[in-house]
Amino acid sequence: MLKKCIENVRSKVPLVHNITNYVTVNDVANVLLACGASPIMSDDLEDVEEITSICGGLNINIGTLNKNTISSMFLAGKKANKLGHKVLLDPVGVGASKLRTDTAVNLMKEIKFSTIRGNISEIKTLALGNGSTKGVDADVADAVTEASLDNAVAFVKTFAKKTGCIIAVTGAIDLVSNGDKCYVIRNGRTEMSKITGTGCQLSAIMTAFLIANPDNELEAAAAAVCAMGLAGEIGWSNMQPSDGNSTYRNRIIDAIYNMDGETLEKGAKYEVR
């Protein structure tokens, strides 16, 4: 099934509208091209509804909020809902400030999301309506470990049922659930945390996978997580002694570019609970 998910992205070339943060916008565009999708970036109030209308899905990332983009997120999200498009929320840094938390909570109230993807601290904050994070990174106390895995799976399933959308928690162990089933994914490298934007890139890829696989949304979301983690493993295996995190970022994108269905199917490390 994972093989078919990435193959569908490459054959259908989904157009993804991104309202994302300016720290990682270039990497988001490049990784979408690498996976076979097509990116478009638009966050102006007078532009977003029209742009969303020509796309198959919308990726909303709150990493660098301002008053103009917040209004654009609501406009684009409601337009995407009206058109029946896939909409993903990446609540970057929610819990780090009142503005981020209030914005994410209100977006969830007014927009129907297909998927919400974040680290465990961000997802817990959304579930509670308040909380705290270590900047844009997960709090160590929240980390999903083998010891806390059963509780984490139960939490993600419960929140997915409550929201009626797929919840994807990414970290050392990734969890992707629709409320009934939960993919437990163990692809990736710890070194990926030293690169700005791997989560932002994943959210964009996941949106593309959702658009291209409308009848298999859970598997599509899980396939995207596996693909990004596997790209981290492949990229790291190609690192040279003098390479650093900038080169690693490029090697991850290159690994996505060169990934086919067979590679993903063979390299994906997951179980379903």
N, C-alpha and C positions, 0 to 999 in steps of 0.2 A: 504493500500500500504506500509506503514512504517513497518508493521508486516512482510510482505513478504521480505522486504529488509534485515532485520537482520537474518531472517531464511535462506535466500540464502547464506549469509556469513558463517553461521554455517554448512550448508550442503555442500558447495563447497570448503571450506577451502582455500581461495585464498592465494597465495604466494606473499608477498609484498617486493620489494627491497627498502631499505631505505638508502639514503645518508643524514644522519641527524646529528644533533649537539651532541657533546660528553657530554653535560650537562644532556641530557635527554634520551640518547640512550637506557638505560636499561628499563626505564619506557615505552618507545615506543615499545620495544620488548614485554614486559609483557602485555600491553594493547591490542596489536594485538592478542596475544594468548588468552586473556580473551574474546575477541569478536568472537573467532572461526577461526581467520586467522592464517597465519604462517609468521613470520618475517625472513628476512635475511638482514644483514648489510654488506655493501661493499662499500669502497670509494677509492680503489687503482686503478690507471690508467690501470694496466695490468689485472684487475679483473672485473671491472664494466660492460663491454659489455657482457661478458660471463654470469655473474650473472643475469643481466637484461633479457637476452635471455630465461632463465628458469622460470622467474616470470611472473605474469599476469599484474603487474603494478609497477610504480616507484614513490616514495615519495621523493621529493627534498626539503630539509630544509637548509636554508643558515645561521642558527644561529651561527655557529662557522666556518667561512670561513678561508681557507688558499689556497695558490696557487695550491697545489696538488688537493684538493677536488674540486676547481672551474673547473679545466680541466676535472675531472672525471664526474662532473655534466653534462657538455656539451656532453661528449662521451656517457654517459648512456642515456641521454635524447634523443639524435639523434637515438640511437639504438632502444630505446623503440618506438619512432615514426615510424621507419622503420618496426617494427614488429606489429604496430597497437595496442600497449599497452596503458593503461590509465596512464597518467602522471600528478602528482599534484605538484604545487609549493607552498611552505610555505615561504614567504619572510620576515623572522624574522628580525626585526630591520632595514628594508630598510628605508633609510632616515636618519639613525643615523650616517652613514659614506658614503664617496664617493665610497669606495670599495663595500659595500653592495648594494648601489643604482645602480651603474654601472653593477654589476654582475646580479642583478635581471632583469634590463631592457634588457641586452644583452641575457639573458636566454629566455626572452619572444620573442625576435626577432628571435632567432635561433631554438627554440623548440616549438612545438605545445602542449600546456597544455590542459588537459581535464578540470581541475579545478585549481583555485588559491584561497587559503584560508589564510586570515590574519585579523588583527584588522583594524579598519577603517582608522587609520593614515597610515598604510602600504599600504592599497589598494588605498588610495588617492595619495600617493607618486607614485605608479606605474601608475596610471591614468594620472598624470601630467608629469611623467618622472623625477621629483625631488620633494623634500619636506623634512620634518623633523619629527622625532618621539622622544618620551621620552624614550631613550634607546630602549628596546624591547617592551615597553608598548605603548598603544595608548595615544595620547595627549588628555587631558580632553576637550579641545576646540572642538575636532572632534567627541566626543561621540555621539552615536545614542541614542536619547531620544524620548519620545512620541511627544515632540514638534517639533523635527526635522525629524520625521519618514518619512513623505511624501517625503521630499527632498532626504533623504537617499535612499529610495526605488527607486526613479527616477534615482539617480546617479548610483546605483548598476546595475539596468537594462541597462542603457546606456553603462556602461563599459563592461558588459557581451556581449552585442551586438557587441561592437567594437572589443573585443578580440576573440569572437566566442567560448568562453568557459564559464563554470559555475563559478560565482564569489560568494564566501562565506565570508561574513564579520561577525566576531564573537565579542561579547562584551555583555553588559547588555541586549541588544536586538540583536538577530542574524538575518542576512539577507542572503538568498541563492537564487540566480537568474540565469536563463539561457537567460535572455534578454526579454523574453515574460512574464514569471510568476516570482513572488518573494515570497518565503516562509518567513514569519515574525515569528520568534520563540522566545518564552519567557521562555524556560527552563533554569535551572542553579541556582547557588548561587554566591553572591558576594565574598564569602570566597574562591572560586576557584582561584581567582587572587592571593592568598597568597601561591599558590603552583607553583613551577617551572615546566613548561612543560605540562600543560593541553592543551595548543594550539598545541604543538608538537604531543601529544597523539591523539588529534582529527584529525590532518592531516593524521596520519597513519591509523586510523580507517576509515576515509573518503575514502582513497585510496582502502582499502579492500572492502568497500561497493560499490564503483564504479566498481571494477573488477567483483564482484559477481552479479551485476545488470546492465549489459551493455545496456539493452534496456530502462532503467528508471534512467538515470544518475541524473537528477534533484531531483527526489524523494529519490534516494540513498544518495546523498549529504545531503539533508535535514534530512533524517533519522539518519545519523551519528551525525549531530549537535544535534538533539533531544536526541539521546541516551547518548551523553556525558553530556549534561545539566541535563538530568534526573538522570544520575549516580551521578552527583554532589548533587542533591537533596536527593537521597536515601542515599548516603554516609554520608551526613550531619545529616540525621535523626538517624543514627546509632552511632553518636559520643557520647562519654562519657565525663564527666566533666574534666577528667585529660588528654584528648586527645588533640593533636595539629595538625599542618599542615602536619607533616610526616605521622601520622596515617590517616589523611583525604585523603592524596594521595592514600594510600593503600585501603581505604574503597571505593574510586571511582573506582579503578580497580576491586575490588571485586564486586561492583554493576554491572559493565559491564559484568563480568564473569557470574553472576547469572541472567542477563536480558534475558527475552524471548520476543517473538513477541507480546504477549498479554500485557505484562507490558509496552512495548514501546508504543504500540497503545493507551493504556489507559492513560499513563502519559504524552504523547507528548502535548505540548501547542503551537499551531501554527495557523496561518491564511494564506491564499494565496491571494496575490494581483496582 
